[in-house]
Amino acid sequence: MRARNWILTCLICLARLTFTAQAQDAGQWAARAPLPAALSEVSVVELNGKIHVFGGSVLGFTGPYHLEYDPNIDKWRPRGAVPRSLDHMGAAVLNGKIYLVGGFIGGVTHNDGQNVAMEYDPVLDSWRLLAPMKAGRGSVGLAALNGKLYAIGGRDATGATVPTNEVYDPATNRWNSLAPLPRARD
C-alpha cells in the first residue's frame, strides 16, 4: 500500500511539473546594442542589473578588455581595464565585487594557465590584485558560496586538464587546497 501511494504521489507531481513546463511562455529574441568589439573567449557576470564582459581576444589578440552593458538603456560602456590581458578566466560575484581568477595569456594553444586573482570594485571602478592561486590554471570554474570563492578544475601551464580544487577566503586573502575533483575537468 505504501509503495502504491508513493507511486501515485510521484505521478501526480510529474503531471504538475509537466503541466507547469508546458504552460511556460516560449519567449522571444530581440536585437539589442551589439558588443562594441568582436570579442571571443571572454568571461561574463551580472552585477546590480548590469552585464560585465572581461578579457578575451579580438582577431587573436588578447587584451585587458572590460565592458559593461546596461539593459535599461541598451548601451555599452568601457570600465576599468583588467590588470592582465587574459582570456578563459573564471568569474564570480561576491559581496558586491567581481572576482576573476586564472586565465590564459592568449593564442591558439591555451597551455599557459596563470595563477592570478583579481577583485573589481564597481563603485570605485578599480581593480585590486589578490593572493595568487597555488598553481596557474585557465578555463577554471569559479563559484561564490558562503562568503568564499571556489576555483575548480581548469588546464594548467602545460595545457593538461587538472582536478585542482581551491578555496579563497576574502577575509584573509588566502587560498587553501581542497579535495581534488574525482576526474579532471575544464
C-alpha positions, 0 to 999 in steps of 0.5 A: 500500500505504501509503495502504491501511494508513493507511486501515485504521489510521484505521478501526480507531481510529474503531471504538475511539473509537466503541466507547469513546463508546458504552460511556460511562455516560449519567449522571444529574441530581440536585437539589442546594442551589439558588443562594441568589439568582436570579442571571443573567449571572454568571461561574463557576470551580472552585477546590480542589473548590469552585464560585465564582459572581461578579457578575451581576444579580438582577431587573436589578440588578447587584451585587458578588455572590460565592458559593461552593458546596461539593459535599461538603456541598451548601451555599452560602456568601457570600465576599468581595464583588467590588470592582465590581458587574459582570456578563459578566466573564471568569474564570480560575484561576491559581496558586491565585487567581481572576482576573476581568477586564472586565465590564459595569456592568449593564442591558439594553444591555451597551455599557459594557465596563470595563477592570478586573482583579481577583485573589481570594485564597481563603485570605485571602478578599480581593480585590486590584485589578490593572493595568487592561486597555488598553481596557474590554471585557465578555463577554471570554474569559479563559484561564490558560496558562503562568503568564499570563492571556489576555483575548480578544475581548469588546464594548467601551464602545460595545457593538461586538464587538472582536478585542482580544487581551491578555496579563497577566503576574502577575509584573509586573502588566502587560498587553501587546497581542497579535495581534488575533483574525482576526474579532471575537468575544464 
